Amino acid sequence: MLVWSLMVMVAAAAMMRPWPLARAQTLCRTRTVRTGKVFNVSKQAQREFLRFSSTTVLLRHPCERNIAVYLGQQIFFTRDNFESSLLPFTMPEWTMITAPEVTSAHFSGGALLLVVNGKVFGYNYRDNLWFQSQGVNHPVSHVSGDNCCFAKNALCVEISNDIFAYMQGDELAQAHIYFSNNGGYSFDLFVFESQAANPGMLGGIFHFHPLSQIGILIVDKGMAMFQYTDYPLNLSLGMAFPYKDTMNVVLTPGQKGFIILWSQNNLFVSPNSGQLVNTVQLQQEGKIQFPSIFDTNITIHNIAANENELAVLTRESNLFYGNLGFLSTPAVKLVDQSLWSPEAALTFHSSGMLEILTPVVDTAFAAFDFQKCSMNMQAILMDPSLHIEKCKIELLEGQFDEDLYTIDMKSSLLLSAFFIPRPGTSPIPLVMVSNPHSLGLHATMSEFGSTLDGNTQYRLDIKLEQQQHSGRTDPKFTSSIKRPTLSTLTVDVANKDISCVDMKPLSTLISVGCDLRKKIMVQKWQGDELQEEVTAEYVLLEVNGLFTYSYSLTAGSALCHTQPQNWTTIKQDSTTWNRENYVSCWEPSENPPLLWPDVPYQVLGGPTSNEIIFDQRNGIYIFYLSIVDPHYSYCHLYTTFSIYVYGAYPLPVVPPEITIFLLVIGMLLCLWLAYIIPKLLNTQCGLSIKNFWRWLGTKVWAFCTCSLLRSLLRRMWARMTQADRPPEASPSPATPDQDPVSK
């Protein structure tokens, strides 16, 4: 049985691949994967197999290298790098699609997106669930996106979730472009500025995260170029290049800005997201033999690329290998061998490990086997017949490699890299950023000791800061300061040799945006350490609706040029007041002119001395605070704090103005009387008044004295009678005739 299986396998391989394989042994080690064939064949046969409409392609997940999809006459999906036999990939029955044809595929996080018969479907391979994307109301042919593998944080997830869907070849002015920010589960219609006025056809649309731009490939009259949607690149177009056939656009992993454009008769590489487009040069014996590999009359079957390598397989069984360089992309032609077949797919399994995968049909089982031709490029390039120089670098390392850093507004970042050149060589280090409009750098190199064998070790100190605050560029060169951006820092060697397979460039992603660790606190000078006192503009709002406070400034006294915003106008359009919707009343804007200068100015901090004035109320206020200054931080800095007001005097019943008026009038009246009365007493009328008051005083005194004497006599008589009366006898009320006083 074993012998029969081997014979069947050999016969199947011969049917699928009539080209000789003997000479391939000198270049690669060929083996066939044949395992795991326990499948329900009858159930599988009832479904219609997916097929790919273009030339064979193997698409590998850039972050999970063992997950890949083979696109050809049959489509295969693997979780173990095709290390087991597989059944062809099929769609579930609920899709109701007959003769399903795939025109595009893309890995988005944990899902594989497929464009099938003009519709977008997704396969969530983690949960083994299919879904159809919502919101795509017109036929599309392609999906495009990128993946961030540096760090699993919110920014990387956002990069991986941005997906475009479009119909390649549509007239750009009438094209229906869809955009998704949730990994392709739902799409919305996307329209960019001046779309209707642009001539030409849509060659593709891509989110170039390393450049913080959306790039549209425009094809017109046999030429193509990229147009960008945001300042400052929206003011010009990328470099034009020939566009003969419909071209595939590959965004290489790593967010360095490399894109590859290829068809059967074209191959271009751009190191900066389409701004410059170069050919792939053919190198031989250390020199450029042809400015383009197409000068050797080849027809491309498919290509493979990773972060810094490129491989090309042609129908003439030629295999080219090169590295992606920022200055140029040289490639060498490897030994002619019979490597090509219509089903062959080229892929990089890891850095320096190239593989040619070919499905092999099995006459006894429905599952396919896979023939693998594996190549170790580092070992192959050491062949003396290729005349390739040794790598000039022995070490290139940095702790920042494949990481993610954040630079907030007006902040800076210091990084270091180390490299050791090969003795007798003087390589030139190359420090680059993919988005110089956003990120500025300053690099210095110094000796940093020696190795045990005497080689000099060098250190690169790199200072990164926002380009707007670097002080070395024209303000018109930089991008909008209010918009957070991305850039990739790459440390490499200028004109690096192809043999430097193991010395891959150092790369890290820099976010010029919000540092998620930053927060704002309202506190005293106790407990946590104070980092900075915020002097930026901010706003306050009492969350319980208490408005027993006012502002010390008005729009007029704050010297506003336009009508300032307030919480009433903000809540008509938004729920909160932050840096994104804040408009300064001193800068030119679309706000109406200053028509009501007496309204309160509700922005605190910044250049004004505006303050909160509390009314006469004791109690607790709970305030929501939000920093609205767009030039302070990219974060939405906000907090909630409470204020307890005590010691406020009760409100007076009589207004204080009336009290002060009456007091002043009373004092003036007293002064006037003190002055006028002595003068009046010396006149005849005054003497009469004096005599009257004397007579009245005498009468009052006599009356008071008589009343006092009577009161004393009554009290004495009462005590005397009380002492002579027996205790048992009850007191009898005295009659008026018995009153001793009256007698």
RAZISUL-V586648 format. One line per field, one symbol per residue. psi: psi as a letter, one per 30 degrees, with the letter a starting at -180 (. if undefined). Layout:
# RAZISUL-V586648
psi = ???
This chain:
# RAZISUL-V586648
psi = eeeeeeeeeeeeeeefifkkfeffffeljklkkjlhhjljeeeefflkkklkfalkkjjkkfejffklkkjbelkkkkfhhhglkklkklllfffhkkhkkkfllkkjcgljkkjjhflklkjjfeghkllkklfjflklflkkalkkgekiaeeeeeeffjkkkljkflkefgkjkkkkghggelllkkklkgeffkllljflkkjieffhlkkkjkkkhglllkklflkfffflllkklkjelkkkkkjklfhfgkkkklafgkjlkkfhhfekklljkkkkhgljekfkfffgiljkellkkaeglkkkklfggkkkklkjlfelillkklkklifklffkkkljeakfjkkjkkkkkkfflfkklkkkjkkjeeeeffkfffhkllkfkfkjlkffkhaklkjlkgllkklklkljlkkgliljkjklkfiffeklljkkklkhallfggkkklkjkkkklkefgfgglkffellkffkklllkkkjakkhklffhefillkklkkjiakjffklkkjlailblkkekkkglkllkkkfggkhhlakflleeffhkelklllfeeeffflfljafegkkkffkkagllljfifflkjgklabflhklkjklikkakkjkkkkkfjfgelflikllkllkjklgkklkkekkfeeeeeeeeeeeeeeeeefeeeeefffleeeeeeeeeeeeeeeeeeeeeeeeeeeeeeeeeeeeeeeefklefkkkkkklffgjfef.
